[in-house]
C-alpha cells in the first residue's frame, strides 16, 4: 500500500510511518513544518493516517473523503499495525509509560523488538516477533489495542477535558485489561489492584510476583534485589524511586514474554533515560540544567524528589499543561511544587483548549505563595531566563509537557563562560 501520514512530524506519527515502511508499505507524509498541506499530497494514496492534532477540515482529509480514500486516526492505526506482529506488549499508566516502554525495548536487546514510544529517538524498528508500545489513556485511545501482555503502572485522575471523573477513567482501564490476554499491574497502587481478577503483580510489598527488596541508593541511582518469580541483583542507571517501579514492570513484561534475566538485565542496566525525563541539558550560570515532561502533580513531586537526592537545592520552572488540568488539580499542583526550593511559573500551555476564566499561572502562583516564599510568575520565556540567571539553586529543572524545553535550551545557549 501507499500510506500517507498527515502530521508526520509528530514523534508517534514518525515512528508509525517508519514501522509501516518496514512492513513493505510506501510511506509519504506532510506537516506544517515540512512544506505544509496540499490535496496533491494525497493523490494516489491507498490509506491516509492522521493525528488528532490535525483539524477535520484539513485539505488533505477533505480530499481523501471526497475521493473515497480510507482515512484512519493515529491510535486506531497503531492498533491495526500492532496486529501484524507476533506478540504485542502495551504499557499503560498515568505516569511512566514512555520510560517503561523504552526500558522494555532495552531489556529485549538482541531480540530486536519493534518499539513505539512517543518521545524523540525512543522508537526503533526491529523484528516482527515483538511489538512493544506505550498505551495512552487519553480519549481512551489504548482501547484500540488488544495486547498479549498489558502493563499498568498506576492510575490517577487526569485528562479532565475527556474523563468526567475518576470512575470513568477507571472504567476505561478495566476495559483495557479485558482487551489483554495477560495483565501485569502495580500491586502497590490501590486502583491497579482492583482492575482485573487475576493479575501478575510487581511492587515492593510482600507477595508480589516481581518484588524489589534491599534497595540501595548511590548518586540517586537505585540497586535492588529482585525476588518473587525470579531472583537477581538489579542495578539501574536512572535516578528516582519511581524508576524502581518502571524497572520492575519492564522485568515482569520481559520475563512473561519468555526472556531470561540473562537476556534482560544487561540492557536494562544500560538504560539511561529518554528525552525530557530528567534529561541533562548542560551547565549554565552555576546551575545544572534539566528538562522534564512532568505535567501531573505526582510526576512533579517524583522528579523533584529524584533531583534532591543528587543536588542540595532545586529550582523548578513549571509550565502548566492545559487549562482544564490546571483547574481540576490546582491544589495538588501547589502542594507538589512546594517541594522545590524555588518555583518559577510560565504561562499555561493551552494545547487543544480555550482559556478558562480565572485559571492562570498567576492564580497558581498566588496559591503557592500562601505557604511558600520563593514562588514567581512571568509572562514570557525571556523574563524567566533573565530571572533564572540569578537564582542560587544548584539544579534547575524546566518542567512541563508543552514547549518549556525551548526555554531550557535558550537558557543554556545564553550562557557564555568566562574565557
PyMOL commands that set and color helices and strands:
alter all, ss='L'
color gray80, all
select helices_A, chain A and resi 11-22+32-34+39-42+59-66+74-82+97-111+138-144+166-179+190-193+242-256+261-269+297-308+323-328+330-337+361-368+381-388+404-414
alter helices_A, ss='H'
color red, helices_A
select strands_A, chain A and resi 2-6+26-30+47-50+70-73+87-92+113-116+127-135+149-152+182-186+200-203+210-218+221-228+232-239+279-284+287-292+314-321+342-349+375-377+395-399
alter strands_A, ss='S'
color yellow, strands_A
deselect
rebuild
show_as cartoon
